[in-house]
Amino acid sequence: MSDVPSPAPEAFDPELVERARALFSGRADFLLSAPALKFIPEPEVPEIALAGRSNVGKSSLLNAITGRKALARASVTPGRTQELNFFEIGQPTKFRLVDMPGYGFAKAPPAVVEKWRRLVRDFLRGRVVLKRTLLLIDSRHGAKPVDVEMMQMLDEAAVGYRLVLTKADKVKASELEAVRLATQAEARKHSAAFPQIHVTSAELGMGIPELRAAVLADAET
């Protein structure tokens, strides 16, 4: 739906972009799902987590980053995924992607919401190999109060995070730019947020090469 080019992405070294492309075109495998911290794998390699509201497009973005069609399974039922899903990248494994359960599911019982909160909070605070989190924001709606709450949780856990606008192809260019600027303004209020906003479309591949490069750079930090 966007009718003009998207905002210029963050500049990355072309060599890094190519290394990221080559890496993600190789091995990318589902490892396990952990409903509780006692089931998570040993902290042997760096990890990059993905967070976002239910149906923000986490599974679609993860599939786009890895160049797969169904590595991560998308659900049409908000709040269905209530586990930490681990994916291994590279051969041998260079790092892991961790798909965290979506938040903001209005119909979930309070006990389920509290279980999610404890699982995510304890993972964020205690995972020593967690290098960065990608916090996904729907371009059609911008940052909602539940997204700001998640940003505050990441701030408190001292976990650096990148804000990633998803579904950028679903809004007009002028609206997309307004959402980007508003999201950037919100990022400046948070101690652990990167100031640069990633604008992406899993469907069109918009911003995916740059996001891959960012993930690789963060994993190697």
Contacts in CASP RR format, 6 or more apart in sequence:
PFRMAT RR
TARGET T0000
AUTHOR 0000-0000-0000
METHOD contacts of the structure
MODEL  1
MSDVPSPAPEAFDPELVERARALFSGRADFLLSAPALKFIPEPEVPEIAL
AGRSNVGKSSLLNAITGRKALARASVTPGRTQELNFFEIGQPTKFRLVDM
PGYGFAKAPPAVVEKWRRLVRDFLRGRVVLKRTLLLIDSRHGAKPVDVEM
MQMLDEAAVGYRLVLTKADKVKASELEAVRLATQAEARKHSAAFPQIHVT
SAELGMGIPELRAAVLADAET
1 169 0 8 1.000
1 170 0 8 1.000
1 171 0 8 1.000
1 172 0 8 1.000
2 168 0 8 1.000
2 169 0 8 1.000
2 171 0 8 1.000
2 172 0 8 1.000
2 173 0 8 1.000
2 176 0 8 1.000
3 172 0 8 1.000
3 173 0 8 1.000
4 173 0 8 1.000
5 173 0 8 1.000
6 168 0 8 1.000
6 173 0 8 1.000
6 176 0 8 1.000
6 199 0 8 1.000
6 206 0 8 1.000
6 207 0 8 1.000
7 176 0 8 1.000
7 177 0 8 1.000
7 180 0 8 1.000
7 197 0 8 1.000
7 199 0 8 1.000
9 198 0 8 1.000
9 199 0 8 1.000
9 207 0 8 1.000
9 210 0 8 1.000
10 196 0 8 1.000
10 198 0 8 1.000
10 210 0 8 1.000
10 214 0 8 1.000
12 210 0 8 1.000
12 213 0 8 1.000
12 214 0 8 1.000
12 217 0 8 1.000
13 213 0 8 1.000
16 213 0 8 1.000
16 216 0 8 1.000
16 217 0 8 1.000
17 209 0 8 1.000
17 210 0 8 1.000
17 212 0 8 1.000
17 213 0 8 1.000
19 213 0 8 1.000
19 216 0 8 1.000
20 209 0 8 1.000
20 212 0 8 1.000
20 213 0 8 1.000
20 215 0 8 1.000
20 216 0 8 1.000
21 209 0 8 1.000
21 212 0 8 1.000
23 89 0 8 1.000
23 90 0 8 1.000
23 94 0 8 1.000
23 212 0 8 1.000
23 216 0 8 1.000
24 65 0 8 1.000
24 66 0 8 1.000
24 67 0 8 1.000
24 89 0 8 1.000
24 212 0 8 1.000
25 67 0 8 1.000
26 90 0 8 1.000
26 91 0 8 1.000
27 88 0 8 1.000
27 89 0 8 1.000
27 90 0 8 1.000
27 91 0 8 1.000
27 93 0 8 1.000
28 66 0 8 1.000
28 67 0 8 1.000
28 68 0 8 1.000
28 71 0 8 1.000
28 87 0 8 1.000
28 88 0 8 1.000
28 89 0 8 1.000
28 90 0 8 1.000
29 87 0 8 1.000
29 88 0 8 1.000
30 71 0 8 1.000
30 72 0 8 1.000
30 85 0 8 1.000
30 86 0 8 1.000
30 87 0 8 1.000
31 41 0 8 1.000
31 86 0 8 1.000
31 87 0 8 1.000
31 88 0 8 1.000
31 96 0 8 1.000
32 39 0 8 1.000
32 41 0 8 1.000
32 85 0 8 1.000
32 86 0 8 1.000
33 39 0 8 1.000
33 83 0 8 1.000
33 84 0 8 1.000
33 85 0 8 1.000
33 86 0 8 1.000
34 40 0 8 1.000
34 41 0 8 1.000
34 83 0 8 1.000
34 84 0 8 1.000
34 85 0 8 1.000
34 86 0 8 1.000
35 82 0 8 1.000
35 83 0 8 1.000
35 119 0 8 1.000
36 119 0 8 1.000
37 119 0 8 1.000
37 122 0 8 1.000
37 123 0 8 1.000
40 84 0 8 1.000
40 86 0 8 1.000
40 123 0 8 1.000
40 127 0 8 1.000
41 86 0 8 1.000
41 96 0 8 1.000
43 127 0 8 1.000
43 128 0 8 1.000
43 129 0 8 1.000
44 93 0 8 1.000
44 129 0 8 1.000
45 88 0 8 1.000
45 93 0 8 1.000
45 94 0 8 1.000
45 95 0 8 1.000
45 96 0 8 1.000
45 129 0 8 1.000
46 94 0 8 1.000
46 95 0 8 1.000
46 96 0 8 1.000
46 129 0 8 1.000
46 131 0 8 1.000
46 219 0 8 1.000
46 220 0 8 1.000
47 86 0 8 1.000
47 95 0 8 1.000
47 96 0 8 1.000
47 97 0 8 1.000
47 98 0 8 1.000
47 127 0 8 1.000
47 129 0 8 1.000
47 130 0 8 1.000
47 131 0 8 1.000
47 219 0 8 1.000
48 95 0 8 1.000
48 96 0 8 1.000
48 97 0 8 1.000
48 98 0 8 1.000
48 130 0 8 1.000
48 131 0 8 1.000
48 132 0 8 1.000
48 133 0 8 1.000
48 134 0 8 1.000
48 215 0 8 1.000
48 218 0 8 1.000
48 219 0 8 1.000
49 97 0 8 1.000
49 98 0 8 1.000
49 99 0 8 1.000
49 100 0 8 1.000
49 123 0 8 1.000
49 124 0 8 1.000
49 130 0 8 1.000
49 132 0 8 1.000
49 133 0 8 1.000
49 134 0 8 1.000
49 159 0 8 1.000
50 58 0 8 1.000
50 61 0 8 1.000
50 62 0 8 1.000
50 97 0 8 1.000
50 98 0 8 1.000
50 99 0 8 1.000
50 100 0 8 1.000
50 133 0 8 1.000
50 134 0 8 1.000
50 136 0 8 1.000
51 58 0 8 1.000
51 100 0 8 1.000
51 102 0 8 1.000
51 103 0 8 1.000
51 120 0 8 1.000
51 133 0 8 1.000
51 134 0 8 1.000
51 135 0 8 1.000
51 136 0 8 1.000
51 150 0 8 1.000
51 154 0 8 1.000
51 161 0 8 1.000
52 58 0 8 1.000
52 100 0 8 1.000
52 102 0 8 1.000
52 103 0 8 1.000
52 135 0 8 1.000
52 136 0 8 1.000
52 137 0 8 1.000
52 147 0 8 1.000
52 150 0 8 1.000
53 102 0 8 1.000
53 103 0 8 1.000
53 104 0 8 1.000
53 136 0 8 1.000
53 138 0 8 1.000
53 144 0 8 1.000
53 146 0 8 1.000
53 147 0 8 1.000
54 78 0 8 1.000
54 79 0 8 1.000
54 80 0 8 1.000
54 102 0 8 1.000
54 103 0 8 1.000
54 104 0 8 1.000
54 105 0 8 1.000
55 75 0 8 1.000
55 76 0 8 1.000
55 78 0 8 1.000
56 102 0 8 1.000
56 136 0 8 1.000
56 137 0 8 1.000
56 138 0 8 1.000
56 166 0 8 1.000
57 74 0 8 1.000
57 136 0 8 1.000
57 138 0 8 1.000
57 166 0 8 1.000
57 167 0 8 1.000
57 202 0 8 1.000
58 72 0 8 1.000
58 99 0 8 1.000
58 102 0 8 1.000
58 136 0 8 1.000
59 72 0 8 1.000
59 73 0 8 1.000
59 74 0 8 1.000
59 75 0 8 1.000
59 99 0 8 1.000
60 72 0 8 1.000
60 74 0 8 1.000
60 166 0 8 1.000
60 202 0 8 1.000
60 203 0 8 1.000
61 136 0 8 1.000
61 164 0 8 1.000
61 166 0 8 1.000
61 200 0 8 1.000
61 202 0 8 1.000
61 211 0 8 1.000
62 71 0 8 1.000
62 72 0 8 1.000
62 87 0 8 1.000
62 97 0 8 1.000
62 99 0 8 1.000
63 69 0 8 1.000
63 70 0 8 1.000
63 71 0 8 1.000
63 72 0 8 1.000
63 202 0 8 1.000
64 200 0 8 1.000
64 202 0 8 1.000
64 205 0 8 1.000
64 208 0 8 1.000
65 97 0 8 1.000
65 208 0 8 1.000
65 211 0 8 1.000
65 212 0 8 1.000
65 215 0 8 1.000
66 87 0 8 1.000
66 89 0 8 1.000
66 97 0 8 1.000
71 87 0 8 1.000
72 85 0 8 1.000
72 87 0 8 1.000
72 99 0 8 1.000
75 81 0 8 1.000
78 104 0 8 1.000
78 105 0 8 1.000
78 106 0 8 1.000
78 107 0 8 1.000
79 101 0 8 1.000
79 102 0 8 1.000
79 104 0 8 1.000
79 105 0 8 1.000
79 108 0 8 1.000
81 99 0 8 1.000
81 101 0 8 1.000
81 102 0 8 1.000
82 101 0 8 1.000
82 112 0 8 1.000
82 115 0 8 1.000
82 116 0 8 1.000
82 119 0 8 1.000
83 101 0 8 1.000
84 98 0 8 1.000
84 99 0 8 1.000
84 100 0 8 1.000
84 101 0 8 1.000
84 119 0 8 1.000
84 123 0 8 1.000
85 98 0 8 1.000
85 99 0 8 1.000
86 96 0 8 1.000
86 97 0 8 1.000
86 98 0 8 1.000
86 99 0 8 1.000
87 96 0 8 1.000
87 97 0 8 1.000
87 98 0 8 1.000
87 99 0 8 1.000
88 96 0 8 1.000
89 95 0 8 1.000
89 96 0 8 1.000
89 97 0 8 1.000
94 219 0 8 1.000
95 131 0 8 1.000
95 219 0 8 1.000
97 215 0 8 1.000
98 123 0 8 1.000
98 130 0 8 1.000
100 120 0 8 1.000
100 123 0 8 1.000
101 116 0 8 1.000
101 119 0 8 1.000
101 120 0 8 1.000
102 116 0 8 1.000
103 116 0 8 1.000
103 120 0 8 1.000
103 146 0 8 1.000
103 150 0 8 1.000
104 146 0 8 1.000
105 113 0 8 1.000
108 116 0 8 1.000
120 153 0 8 1.000
121 153 0 8 1.000
121 157 0 8 1.000
123 130 0 8 1.000
124 130 0 8 1.000
124 133 0 8 1.000
124 153 0 8 1.000
124 154 0 8 1.000
124 157 0 8 1.000
124 159 0 8 1.000
125 157 0 8 1.000
130 159 0 8 1.000
131 218 0 8 1.000
131 219 0 8 1.000
131 221 0 8 1.000
132 159 0 8 1.000
132 160 0 8 1.000
132 161 0 8 1.000
132 162 0 8 1.000
132 215 0 8 1.000
132 218 0 8 1.000
132 219 0 8 1.000
132 221 0 8 1.000
133 154 0 8 1.000
133 159 0 8 1.000
133 160 0 8 1.000
133 161 0 8 1.000
133 162 0 8 1.000
134 161 0 8 1.000
134 162 0 8 1.000
134 164 0 8 1.000
134 198 0 8 1.000
134 211 0 8 1.000
134 215 0 8 1.000
135 147 0 8 1.000
135 150 0 8 1.000
135 151 0 8 1.000
135 154 0 8 1.000
135 161 0 8 1.000
135 162 0 8 1.000
135 163 0 8 1.000
135 164 0 8 1.000
135 193 0 8 1.000
136 164 0 8 1.000
136 165 0 8 1.000
136 166 0 8 1.000
137 143 0 8 1.000
137 147 0 8 1.000
137 163 0 8 1.000
137 164 0 8 1.000
137 165 0 8 1.000
137 166 0 8 1.000
137 179 0 8 1.000
137 183 0 8 1.000
138 165 0 8 1.000
138 166 0 8 1.000
138 167 0 8 1.000
139 165 0 8 1.000
139 166 0 8 1.000
139 167 0 8 1.000
139 168 0 8 1.000
139 170 0 8 1.000
139 171 0 8 1.000
139 176 0 8 1.000
139 179 0 8 1.000
139 199 0 8 1.000
140 167 0 8 1.000
140 170 0 8 1.000
140 171 0 8 1.000
142 165 0 8 1.000
142 179 0 8 1.000
142 182 0 8 1.000
142 183 0 8 1.000
143 151 0 8 1.000
143 163 0 8 1.000
143 182 0 8 1.000
143 183 0 8 1.000
143 186 0 8 1.000
148 186 0 8 1.000
151 161 0 8 1.000
151 186 0 8 1.000
151 190 0 8 1.000
151 192 0 8 1.000
151 193 0 8 1.000
152 190 0 8 1.000
154 160 0 8 1.000
154 161 0 8 1.000
154 190 0 8 1.000
154 192 0 8 1.000
154 193 0 8 1.000
155 190 0 8 1.000
155 191 0 8 1.000
155 192 0 8 1.000
155 193 0 8 1.000
157 192 0 8 1.000
158 192 0 8 1.000
159 192 0 8 1.000
160 192 0 8 1.000
160 193 0 8 1.000
160 194 0 8 1.000
161 192 0 8 1.000
161 193 0 8 1.000
161 194 0 8 1.000
162 193 0 8 1.000
162 194 0 8 1.000
162 196 0 8 1.000
162 198 0 8 1.000
162 214 0 8 1.000
162 218 0 8 1.000
163 183 0 8 1.000
163 187 0 8 1.000
163 193 0 8 1.000
163 194 0 8 1.000
163 197 0 8 1.000
163 198 0 8 1.000
164 197 0 8 1.000
164 198 0 8 1.000
164 200 0 8 1.000
164 211 0 8 1.000
165 176 0 8 1.000
165 179 0 8 1.000
165 180 0 8 1.000
165 183 0 8 1.000
165 197 0 8 1.000
165 198 0 8 1.000
165 199 0 8 1.000
165 200 0 8 1.000
166 200 0 8 1.000
166 201 0 8 1.000
166 202 0 8 1.000
167 201 0 8 1.000
167 202 0 8 1.000
167 203 0 8 1.000
168 176 0 8 1.000
168 199 0 8 1.000
168 200 0 8 1.000
168 201 0 8 1.000
168 204 0 8 1.000
168 206 0 8 1.000
169 201 0 8 1.000
169 203 0 8 1.000
169 204 0 8 1.000
169 206 0 8 1.000
170 201 0 8 1.000
171 179 0 8 1.000
176 199 0 8 1.000
180 197 0 8 1.000
180 199 0 8 1.000
183 197 0 8 1.000
184 195 0 8 1.000
184 197 0 8 1.000
187 193 0 8 1.000
187 194 0 8 1.000
187 195 0 8 1.000
187 197 0 8 1.000
188 195 0 8 1.000
198 207 0 8 1.000
198 210 0 8 1.000
198 211 0 8 1.000
198 214 0 8 1.000
199 206 0 8 1.000
199 207 0 8 1.000
200 206 0 8 1.000
200 207 0 8 1.000
200 208 0 8 1.000
200 211 0 8 1.000
201 207 0 8 1.000
202 208 0 8 1.000
END
